[in-house]
Amino acid sequence: MKIANLLLILLLPICLGSCAPKVITHIERSYSPRAAAEEVHLYGVGQTVPESAELIGTVKVVDSGASTKCNYDQVVALAKQTTSKNGGNALALTDHREPSLLGSSCHQIAGNMLWIGDATNLETEIAPVVTTSGRDNNAGVSKSSFYHSTIYANIGYAFMTNKFYLPNGASGHPRKGMDWQVGYDWVSRSGFGAGLMYSGYKSSYSYSHVDVNVGLAYIAPQFVMKQKVGRWGIEEKFGIGYFKYRESAKGVSESLSGFGYNFLIGAEYYLSDHIGIGANLGYIGSSLPKQDNMDYKDGEHSGIFRLHLDAGIRFHF
């Protein structure tokens, strides 16, 4: 029993340490502690620091791979402790990465450890600043790195991956055509959100010297995920909604309706906080009622499936 208790005492610090985030420092000059950790003043990302501030070094608090004690207050407290230990009395954050689905589940920060000799400057020279990434850094509180709402319009090329049966004597390539999208997204602070997308497609073929127009329409609510690194953004979307196939010629048209689904991945470059350009690659599928005049083989069903590549503009607000 005594041996088991001894092993537990020896292993406990290791287990506790594995739950804590990793602290990485680069020291320019080291001093003995001159302020307690709770006295270290915090400057948010982008806030102005006094010109008299002396750089002691940099500190990063990152996910160790098995971190659990890593909410915002906890990682800031670790950075303040490190700043105090190296003789600083101010911490100026230079980066704050929030938890994300495709990244870490921890808040991760980086900053400069400072010594400000005139303590009055700690209070008089602080001004809340909203940076270009959309962060409101008053008291170090971080908002989303992007605006919540986005309106977008895209245009591009698509082709159907399903078989397309043309009437005897018809010619053309209705499986290849122009694709477009318009929509709206709303994304929360964590990068998850929802939206609504309309997607259209147009092609044609000729039959008996008559041009037959082929049109596809799809509208669906979207589950949205977004990530942003610097001026680049990544997005993923998935939706299920209404799908329509239509053929028309000389004022006469026929259509079929059913349900559809889509998924896509895209990238965006931010020209400014409010405007970006981007592209996406995606897939839209559907299930449509079977037609009486078609000879379906075993296992076949009626539906349109297309792969699309689109590019366009985004407006953020």
C-alpha positions as CSV (number, residue, x, y, z in Angstrom):
1,M,0.0,0.0,0.0
2,K,2.8,2.4,0.8
3,I,4.5,1.7,-2.5
4,A,1.2,2.4,-4.3
5,N,0.8,5.7,-2.5
6,L,4.4,6.7,-3.3
7,L,3.9,6.0,-7.0
8,L,0.7,8.0,-6.9
9,I,2.5,11.0,-5.4
10,L,5.3,10.8,-7.9
11,L,2.9,10.5,-10.9
12,L,0.4,13.1,-9.8
13,P,2.6,16.1,-10.9
14,I,3.1,14.5,-14.3
15,C,-0.7,13.9,-14.8
16,L,-1.5,17.4,-13.7
17,G,1.2,18.9,-16.0
18,S,-0.2,17.0,-19.0
19,C,-3.5,18.8,-18.5
20,A,-1.9,22.3,-18.6
21,P,-1.1,24.2,-21.8
22,K,2.5,24.6,-22.9
23,V,4.2,27.9,-22.1
24,I,7.0,29.0,-24.5
25,T,9.2,32.0,-23.8
26,H,12.0,33.9,-25.5
27,I,13.9,36.1,-23.0
28,E,15.6,39.3,-24.1
29,R,16.7,40.3,-20.6
30,S,15.7,38.8,-17.3
31,Y,15.1,40.5,-14.0
32,S,14.0,39.3,-10.5
33,P,10.3,39.5,-9.9
34,R,9.2,43.1,-9.3
35,A,5.4,42.7,-9.4
36,A,3.0,39.9,-8.4
37,A,1.2,38.0,-11.2
38,E,-2.2,39.6,-10.2
39,E,-0.5,43.1,-10.6
40,V,0.5,42.4,-14.2
41,H,-1.5,44.7,-16.5
42,L,-3.0,43.2,-19.6
43,Y,-3.1,45.0,-23.0
44,G,-5.4,43.4,-25.6
45,V,-4.3,42.7,-29.2
46,G,-3.7,46.0,-31.0
47,Q,-3.9,48.2,-27.9
48,T,-1.4,51.0,-27.5
49,V,1.4,50.5,-24.9
50,P,3.5,53.3,-23.4
51,E,6.6,54.3,-25.4
52,S,8.7,53.9,-22.2
53,A,7.8,50.2,-22.0
54,E,10.9,47.9,-21.9
55,L,10.7,44.6,-23.7
56,I,11.7,41.7,-21.5
57,G,10.8,38.9,-23.9
58,T,7.9,37.1,-25.6
59,V,5.6,34.4,-24.2
60,K,3.2,32.0,-25.9
61,V,0.6,29.7,-24.3
62,V,-0.3,26.9,-26.7
63,D,-2.1,23.6,-26.6
64,S,0.2,20.8,-25.4
65,G,-1.9,18.2,-27.1
66,A,-3.8,17.0,-24.0
67,S,-4.6,20.4,-22.4
68,T,-7.9,20.8,-20.5
69,K,-7.3,23.9,-18.3
70,C,-7.1,26.3,-21.2
71,N,-10.0,28.7,-21.3
72,Y,-9.2,32.4,-21.9
73,D,-8.8,33.4,-18.3
74,Q,-6.6,30.4,-17.5
75,V,-4.1,30.9,-20.4
76,V,-3.9,34.7,-19.6
77,A,-3.2,33.8,-16.0
78,L,-0.3,31.5,-17.1
79,A,1.1,34.3,-19.3
80,K,0.9,36.8,-16.4
81,Q,2.7,34.4,-14.1
82,T,5.5,34.0,-16.6
83,T,5.7,37.8,-17.0
84,S,5.9,38.3,-13.3
85,K,8.5,35.6,-12.9
86,N,10.8,37.3,-15.4
87,G,10.4,40.8,-13.9
88,G,7.6,42.3,-15.9
89,N,4.5,44.2,-14.9
90,A,2.6,44.3,-18.2
91,L,1.6,41.8,-20.8
92,A,0.7,43.0,-24.3
93,L,-1.1,40.4,-26.4
94,T,0.0,40.1,-30.0
95,D,-2.2,37.1,-31.0
96,H,-5.3,35.3,-29.7
97,R,-6.6,32.1,-31.3
98,E,-10.0,30.9,-30.2
99,P,-11.0,27.2,-30.1
100,S,-12.2,25.8,-33.4
101,L,-13.6,22.5,-34.7
102,L,-10.7,21.9,-37.1
103,G,-8.0,23.2,-34.7
104,S,-7.4,23.2,-31.0
105,S,-10.0,23.1,-28.3
106,C,-8.0,25.6,-26.3
107,H,-7.6,29.4,-26.3
108,Q,-4.0,30.1,-27.4
109,I,-2.2,33.4,-27.0
110,A,1.1,35.1,-27.7
111,G,2.4,38.4,-26.3
112,N,5.2,40.7,-25.2
113,M,6.3,40.7,-21.6
114,L,7.0,44.3,-20.6
115,W,8.4,46.4,-17.7
116,I,6.8,49.9,-17.4
117,G,8.7,51.9,-14.8
118,D,6.1,54.6,-14.4
119,A,3.2,52.8,-12.9
120,T,0.8,55.7,-13.7
121,N,1.3,54.9,-17.4
122,L,-0.4,51.5,-16.9
123,E,-3.7,53.3,-16.6
124,T,-3.4,56.6,-18.5
125,E,-2.0,55.4,-21.8
126,I,-4.5,52.6,-22.5
127,A,-7.0,53.0,-25.3
128,P,-9.3,50.3,-26.6
129,V,-8.5,49.5,-30.2
130,V,-10.5,47.6,-32.8
131,T,-8.0,45.9,-35.0
132,T,-8.4,45.0,-38.7
133,S,-9.3,41.5,-37.7
134,G,-12.5,42.6,-36.0
135,R,-11.3,42.1,-32.4
136,D,-12.5,44.5,-29.7
137,N,-9.5,44.3,-27.3
138,N,-10.9,46.3,-24.4
139,A,-9.9,44.4,-21.3
140,G,-8.5,41.7,-23.6
141,V,-12.0,40.4,-24.6
142,S,-11.8,38.9,-28.1
143,K,-14.6,38.9,-30.5
144,S,-14.8,36.9,-33.7
145,S,-12.0,37.3,-36.2
146,F,-14.6,38.0,-38.9
147,Y,-17.9,39.8,-39.3
148,H,-20.9,37.7,-38.6
149,S,-22.9,38.3,-41.8
150,T,-21.8,37.6,-45.4
151,I,-23.6,38.1,-48.7
152,Y,-22.0,36.5,-51.7
153,A,-22.4,35.9,-55.4
154,N,-20.4,33.4,-57.5
155,I,-20.3,32.2,-61.1
156,G,-18.5,29.4,-62.7
157,Y,-18.5,26.1,-64.6
158,A,-20.2,22.8,-63.8
159,F,-20.7,19.4,-65.3
160,M,-23.1,16.5,-64.5
161,T,-21.6,13.3,-63.4
162,N,-24.8,11.3,-64.1
163,K,-25.9,9.8,-67.4
164,F,-28.0,12.1,-69.6
165,Y,-30.2,10.4,-72.2
166,L,-30.8,12.5,-75.3
167,P,-33.6,11.9,-77.8
168,N,-32.5,10.1,-81.0
169,G,-31.1,12.6,-83.4
170,A,-30.3,15.2,-80.7
171,S,-26.9,16.9,-80.5
172,G,-25.1,19.0,-77.9
173,H,-23.6,18.8,-74.5
174,P,-26.2,19.5,-71.8
175,R,-24.0,17.9,-69.1
176,K,-21.7,20.9,-69.3
177,G,-22.8,24.4,-68.5
178,M,-22.7,27.6,-66.6
179,D,-23.2,27.5,-62.8
180,W,-23.9,30.3,-60.3
181,Q,-24.7,30.9,-56.6
182,V,-26.0,33.6,-54.4
183,G,-26.6,33.4,-50.7
184,Y,-26.3,34.7,-47.2
185,D,-24.3,33.3,-44.2
186,W,-24.4,34.1,-40.5
187,V,-21.5,32.8,-38.5
188,S,-21.1,32.9,-34.7
189,R,-18.0,33.9,-32.7
190,S,-16.8,30.3,-32.7
191,G,-16.9,29.9,-36.5
192,F,-20.1,27.9,-36.7
193,G,-23.2,29.2,-38.4
194,A,-26.0,28.8,-40.8
195,G,-27.1,30.3,-44.2
196,L,-29.2,30.1,-47.2
197,M,-27.9,29.4,-50.8
198,Y,-29.5,29.4,-54.2
199,S,-27.7,27.7,-57.0
200,G,-28.5,27.7,-60.7
201,Y,-27.3,25.9,-63.8
202,K,-27.9,26.4,-67.5
203,S,-27.0,24.4,-70.6
204,S,-28.7,23.3,-73.9
205,Y,-28.9,20.8,-76.7
206,S,-30.5,20.8,-80.2
207,Y,-33.3,18.5,-81.4
208,S,-35.0,18.8,-84.8
209,H,-33.3,22.2,-85.3
210,V,-34.8,23.5,-82.1
211,D,-32.7,24.6,-79.2
212,V,-33.8,23.0,-75.9
213,N,-32.7,24.8,-72.8
214,V,-31.8,22.8,-69.7
215,G,-32.0,24.5,-66.3
216,L,-31.3,23.4,-62.7
217,A,-32.4,25.2,-59.6
218,Y,-31.5,24.3,-56.0
219,I,-32.2,26.2,-52.8
220,A,-31.3,25.0,-49.4
221,P,-30.4,26.1,-45.8
222,Q,-26.7,25.6,-45.1
223,F,-24.7,24.5,-42.1
224,V,-21.6,26.7,-42.3
225,M,-18.1,26.5,-40.7
226,K,-15.5,29.2,-41.2
227,Q,-11.8,29.8,-40.2
228,K,-9.6,32.8,-40.8
229,V,-5.8,33.1,-40.8
230,G,-4.6,36.6,-41.6
231,R,-6.2,37.8,-44.8
232,W,-7.2,34.2,-45.9
233,G,-10.4,32.4,-45.0
234,I,-11.6,28.8,-45.3
235,E,-15.2,27.7,-45.4
236,E,-17.1,24.5,-45.4
237,K,-20.9,24.1,-46.1
238,F,-23.5,21.3,-46.2
239,G,-27.2,21.6,-46.9
240,I,-30.4,19.7,-47.9
241,G,-33.2,21.4,-49.8
242,Y,-35.4,21.7,-52.9
243,F,-34.2,20.7,-56.3
244,K,-35.8,21.4,-59.7
245,Y,-35.0,20.2,-63.3
246,R,-36.5,22.0,-66.2
247,E,-36.4,21.8,-70.0
248,S,-37.9,24.5,-72.2
249,A,-38.2,25.3,-76.0
250,K,-40.3,27.8,-77.9
251,G,-42.3,28.8,-74.9
252,V,-43.1,25.3,-73.8
253,S,-41.5,23.8,-70.7
254,E,-41.5,20.6,-68.6
255,S,-40.0,20.2,-65.1
256,L,-39.4,17.7,-62.3
257,S,-39.0,18.5,-58.6
258,G,-37.5,16.6,-55.7
259,F,-35.0,17.0,-52.9
260,G,-31.3,17.8,-53.2
261,Y,-28.2,18.0,-51.1
262,N,-24.9,19.8,-51.4
263,F,-21.5,20.2,-49.9
264,L,-18.6,22.4,-50.7
265,I,-15.2,23.8,-49.5
266,G,-14.0,27.2,-50.4
267,A,-11.2,29.7,-49.9
268,E,-11.3,33.5,-49.7
269,Y,-8.9,36.4,-49.8
270,Y,-9.9,39.5,-47.8
271,L,-9.3,42.7,-49.8
272,S,-10.5,44.6,-46.8
273,D,-12.6,44.0,-43.6
274,H,-15.8,44.2,-45.6
275,I,-14.9,42.8,-49.1
276,G,-13.3,39.6,-50.2
277,I,-12.9,37.4,-53.3
278,G,-13.0,33.7,-53.3
279,A,-13.7,30.4,-55.0
280,N,-15.3,27.1,-54.0
281,L,-15.4,23.5,-55.2
282,G,-18.6,21.6,-54.5
283,Y,-21.1,18.9,-55.4
284,I,-24.9,19.0,-55.7
285,G,-27.0,15.9,-55.9
286,S,-30.7,15.2,-56.2
287,S,-33.4,12.6,-56.2
288,L,-36.2,13.1,-58.8
289,P,-39.4,11.1,-59.6
290,K,-38.8,8.4,-62.2
291,Q,-40.2,9.0,-65.7
292,D,-42.6,6.6,-67.3
293,N,-41.0,6.7,-70.8
294,M,-37.5,5.8,-69.5
295,D,-36.1,2.3,-69.4
296,Y,-34.3,2.1,-66.0
297,K,-31.7,-0.6,-65.4
298,D,-31.6,-2.5,-62.0
299,G,-30.4,-0.2,-59.3
300,E,-30.7,3.0,-61.3
301,H,-32.8,5.9,-60.0
302,S,-33.7,9.3,-61.4
303,G,-31.5,12.2,-60.3
304,I,-29.1,14.9,-61.4
305,F,-25.6,15.2,-59.9
306,R,-23.1,17.9,-60.8
307,L,-19.6,19.0,-59.8
308,H,-19.1,22.8,-59.8
309,L,-16.2,25.3,-59.6
310,D,-17.3,28.8,-58.9
311,A,-15.6,32.2,-58.0
312,G,-17.0,35.5,-56.9
313,I,-17.2,38.3,-54.4
314,R,-18.2,38.4,-50.7
315,F,-19.5,41.4,-48.7
316,H,-19.1,41.2,-44.9
317,F,-20.9,43.2,-42.3
